[in-house]
C-alpha cells in the first residue's frame, strides 16, 4: 500500500513538472516553429524589394554604432577583435565607444582610437547620464559638476549627448547637443526577464535577431521628450545599442589549469578544477581564450539590430563628428532592412535640394519636404511632435508641399510586420524658421 502511494505520488509529481515545463517552454517553442519562420520569410521578401536611390547630395552615407563598451568598462570583456569582427560582418563603418571611467581622471583617448582593419573607432566615455566624445587628446575631471564637464568638452569641440533618456536630466543645460532616442538597454527595463531567458534558450542560436526583437517597445515618452526639446533648441537624436557583450556565461583556463567562469556584467562566478563532469562542456580556446560560451548579448547581433546612418564628407573622425553634431543622421532597425540610401530633404520652387535632415532653413525657401527610401514603407511627417501627414500606402518616395510653417519637421517610416505597423526608421528634423 505504501509503495503504491509513493508510486502515484512520484508519477503525479513528474506529471506536474512535465505540465509546468510545457507551460514555460510552449511560447518559445511556438515562436521557434511558427512565429519566427514567418518573420524570417516576410523580412526576406521585404528585402528583395530594395531599389537603388538617386544620389541627391555629395555627402556619403556611413553606417555606425554609438554607445558601445569594450573591456575598458568594468562590465565588459569585449576586445578589439570582437568589435572589428562584428562590425565587418554587419557592414558597420564606425564605432563610437563609451567606456565607463574607472577613476576620477579620465584620459581620452584610452584604448581604441583610429582605423582598425577599415573600421573607424572613436574613444569616449559614459558617466553621470551622458555620452561623451571629447577631442582626441584631453583629460576629464569627473570630480567637478557634470554640467561643467559638458561645458568644457563642448568648448573644446567635443560631443556631449544625453544618455539613458528614460532617466531624469538637466534638460535645460544648453551645452548638451543631442540625446538617445532609442537605447536597447532602456527598452529591456520593462521586461520580465525569465520568459526572455527561456526564449533565448530555445531561439538564441537560430533566431537571435527575433529573440532580441521580442523585447522591443516603441519609446513614445522619449520621442515626445525629444520633440519637445527640439521646439526650443536643436537636439540631435541617435540610437544607442549600449552593447557590452556581457549578458553571457563564459569560461576560460587560468594559468594554473583551473577554469574561470564569468557571468553577467563580466562578474566572476567561480573558479574550479576541470573534472570529468565539466570537461565535456569545454572546447578549444577561441581567439579570446574562451573555452565555453553561452551568449545572449553579442556585438554582432547588437550592431545589426539598430544602426545609425551618418551623412558625411569622408570616413574620418573629424567629418563624422562634425556631421553628427549637425544632425545629418537617421537611425533604423537594420535587422528589418538596411536603410542605406535613404534621404530626407527639402526643395525650393525649382525642385532643387536646399537642405537635408539636421539643417535649418527659412520657410520662404521651402517649397516641399521630400524623402526617398531604398525600401518601401509608410511615411509619417511629424511637426513639433504631432503627426501631420501619413502616406496613403507603402512607397519608396514621399513629398509634402505644405502648408510649410515654422518648426521642427522629422520623418518616421513604418513597416508592416505580421499585420502590425512597426517603426523602422527615424530621421532628425529639418528645422524651418
N, C-alpha and C positions, 0 to 999 in steps of 0.2 A: 504493500500500500504506500509506504513512504517513498520507495523507488519510483512508483508511478507518479506521485505528486511532484517529486523533483524533476522527472522526465517532462511532464506537462508544463512545469514552471519554466524550465530552460527552453523548451520549444516555444512557449509564449513569449519569453524574453527575446529569443532570437527573431521571432516574427515581428515583434515591436521594433527591434533595431533595424530590421530589413525595411519595414514600412517607413521608419524615420529617415533612413538613408535614401530611399526612393523620393520622399518628400523634399529632402535637402538638395539632392542632385538632379531631380527631374527638370527644373527650369533650365539649368545649364546644359543638360543633355538635349533638351528640345531645341535650344539655340544652336547646338553643335550640328544637329541633323536637319533642322528645318530653317530657323530664322537666319543664321549667318550664311549658309549657302545661298539663300535668296538675296541677301545683301551683296554677296560677292558677285553674283550674276548681274544684279541691277547696276552696280558700280562699274563692272567690266563693260557692260553695254553702254553705259553713260560715257565712259572714257573713249569709246570708239567714235563718239560724236565730235571729237576735237577738230577744230579748224584753225588754220594759221591766221592770226590777226595782222592788220596792216601796221607798219612801223610809222607811227604818227609823231614821234618825238626822237630826238637824238640821244636821249637818256636810255641806258640799257637797264634791264631788269635782273636783279641778283636775288637768289633765294638765301634766306638766312634764319638762324635761330638765335634768340636773345633770352637772357636769364637762364644760364646753364652753369652747372657746377662740376668741378674736377676734384681730384684727390686733395687739392689745397683747402677745400672746405672740410670741416670736421665730420661731415655726414656723407661723404662720398669717397669712392675708391676709383673713380674714373681716371683713366690715363690718356695721354696724347694719342696712343694707338686706338683706344676705344672711340675717342671723339672723331678722329680723322676717318677711321673706317666707316663709322655710321654716317658721317657727312657725305662721303664719296658714294656710299650705297644709295642714299636718299636724294642725291643731286643738290646738296646744300653747298653754297659758295662761301658762306662766312658764319662764324660763331662768335657771339659777344658773351664772354664769360662773366659770371657774377659770383666769384668765390667769397665765402664768409671770412672776414678778417678774424684772425686768432689773437691779435694783440691790439693795443691802443693806437699804435702807429702802423699804418697800412701802406706798404710801398707798392706803387704801380709803376712799371709793370712787374707783376710777380708771376712766375710760372710761364704760361704760354702766351706769346705775343708776336705775331708776324705771320708769314706764309709757310704752311706746313703741307707739303705734297699737294699744292694748289688749293688748299683750304686756308682762308684768311681767318686768323683768330685774334680777337681784341680782348685784352685783360680788363677786368673790372671787379666791382665788389657789390654785395648785397648786405645792407645792415640798416637798422633803425628805420625800416619801412621804405627804403628806396633802392633802386638800381642805379649804380654809379659807374660811369666810364670816363675817367679823367684823361688828361693829356698823357703822352707816352711816358713821361718821367715826372713823378710827383710823390709826395708823402701826405697822407691824410691823417690828421689827428682826430681820432674818434672821441676824445675826451670833451671836445667843445660841443656846443649846441648843434643839433643836426641841421637846423636852418642855416647856421653859419657854415657848416660843411657844404651845403648845397650852394650857397653864395660863392664860396671860394672856388669850388670846382667849376661852376659856370663862368666865373670871372676869368678862369684860365683856359676857356674854350672847351671844357668837358661837357658831358651829358649827365643830367640828373632827371630820372623818371620815378614817379610813384610806383612802388611795388606792393603786391598784395592789397589791391584796392578795395577788397571787401572789409578791410580794417580802417579805423579812424586815422585821419591825417590832417595836417595843417594845409587844407586845400587852398588857402589864400596866399601861401608862400609864392611870390612872383618868380622865384628862381627855378621852380620845377617846370620842366619843358614838356613833359609827357606822362603817360600812365599806361599801366597794363589794362587793356580792355578785355583780355581773357588770360587766365592763368590756370593751367591744368591742375596744379595742387589746390588752388581755390575751389575748382569745380568738384574735387573729390571730398571736400569737407562735409558735405551734407549726406554722404553715402553711408549706408550700413555696410561696413567692410566685410563682414562674414560671408554674405552671399557673393560679393565680388571676388573674394578669395576662392570660393568654391567654383565660381565661373572660370577663374584663371587656371585652376587645377584641370578642368575639363577642356577649356578652349584656349589656354595661354600659348600653346605651340602653334596650332593650325590657324586659329582665328584671333591672334593677339590684337590687331587693329580694331576689331569689333568688340572685343572684351574691354578695351580702353574706351571705345565709343559708348559703351553701356553706361558710363558714369557722366556723360555729357548732359548739362543743363544750360540753357541759354542764360547768359549773365545779364538779365534785364536791368537789375538795380545798378550794376557797374556801368552799363551802357548809358543809362539815364544820368548817372553822375558825370560821365564823360561829356554828354551833350550839354548838360547844364554849365559845365566849366567852359566849354567852347563858345558859349553865348557871351562870356565875359572876356576871355583871353584865349589865345591859341594853346591847345594841349594836344600833343601828338599821341595817337593811340597805337599800341602794338600788342602782339601776343607773346606771352611768356610760357614756354613749355616747362620751365622750372625743373629741368632734368638733372637728376643726381646719379642715375643708375644705381639706386640704393635700396629699393624695395625688393630685396632678393635674399636668398640664402646661398652662401658660397663657402668653399673650403680650400685651403692651400697647405702645403707642407711647411713646417718650420725647419730650421737648421738641424735641430736635434731629432728629426724624423717623425715628430708628432704632427697631428693635424689641427689647424686653427680654423674654427668655424666662425664666420662673420655673418651677421644678420642685418635686419633693417637699420637704415641710417649709419651703416658701416660700424655698428657696435659689435664688439666681441661677444659671441655666445658662450664658447667653451674651447678648451684645447684638450685633446685626448690622444691616446695611443691608437695606432692602426691595428685593428683586430680582425678576425675572420668575419665578424658580424657587420663591420662597416666598410671593409675593403672593397666589396662588390659595388659600392656607391661611387668609387673613385675612378677617374680616368687619367690619361696622360695630361700633364700641365699644359694649359693654353699659353698664349703669348704673355699673359699677365701672371702666370703661375697658378691659376685656379685649377683644381682637380675635381671640383664639384660645383655646379651652378644650377640653381632653380630661379629663373629670372621673371619678375613681373615688370619692373621698370627698366627699360633698356634705352640707350641713346637712339638706337636705330628706329625703334617704334615711336619714340617721342619726337624725333626730328621729322618724321613723316606724318605725324598726327596733325599738327598745326604749324604753319610756316609763315614767316614774314617775307614780303617781296618789296625790295627797295629799288627805286629808280635812281640811278647814279651814273656819273660820267665814266668812272673806272672802278675796278675791284681793288680799291685801296682803303685803308682805314680812314684817311682824311676825307675822301669822297663819300664813303658810306656814312660816316658820322655827320658830315655837313648836310647830306640829303635826308637822313633820318630826322635831324632837328627841323628841317623844313617841312616834314610831314609827307615827303614823297614816298609813301609806304602804304601798302594794303596788306591784309593778312587773310589767310584762307586755310581751311581744313584740307590739307594736301592729301590725306588718306581718302577723301571723297573724290578728289580730282585736282591735278596740278593746275594752278591758276596763272602760270607764267604766260604772258601775252595780254593779260587784262590791262585796260587803261580807262581811267575816269578823267574827264577833261571838260573844258568849256570852249565854246567857239564864238567868234564875232559874227557880224551881219554878213560877212563874205565867206562864212563857214571855215575860217582859219582858226586853228587851235591857238588859244592865247593864255591858257592856264591849265595846270594839271593838279591832281589831288595834293593838298597841302598848301597851295598857292592862295594869295589874296588878290582880288581884282575888283574894280569898280563895277557896280551894277549896270551902268550905262554901256559898258564894254562887253557885256554878256548877252548873247542872243539865245543860246541854248546850252544846256548841260547834257553831256553825252558820255556813253561808255561802250566799250567793245570787250567781248569776252571770248576766250578760246573754247568755252563750253557753254551750252545754253542754260539759262536759269531765269527765275522770276526776279526782276529788278525792283527794289524799293528805294525811293528817294525820300530822305529824311531831312527836314529843315528844322533846325533848332530843337531837335528831339521829337518832332512829330512827323509821322509818315504822311506825306502829301500826295504821293503817287505810287501806284503799283502797276507794273507792266501787265497787260492783259493775258499774256502767255509766256512760256519759256522761250527766250530769244537769245541771240548772240549779240544784239545791239540794242542800245537804249538811247532815247532822245526825249528831252523835256524842254519845251520852249516857254515855259512861264505860266503866270507872270513871275518875273525874277525880282524878289525882294532882298533886302539886306539880311545877312545871317550866315550860318554855317550849314552847308549842304553836303551830306555824305550819302553813300550808296551801300546798301546791303544786297547780296544776291543769295536767293534761297533755292534749294533743290528739293525735289520730291523723292523721299526715301520711304518705301513701304507705305505709300499713300499719305505721308506726312511731310509738310514743308519744314525743312530744317535749314538753318543758316549755313552757308558755305563760305562767304567772303564778306569782309568789312573793309571799306575804304576810309582813309582820312578825309576830312571835309575839304571842299573848296570854300574859302571864306569870301563872301561878297559884301562889300561896303558901299 
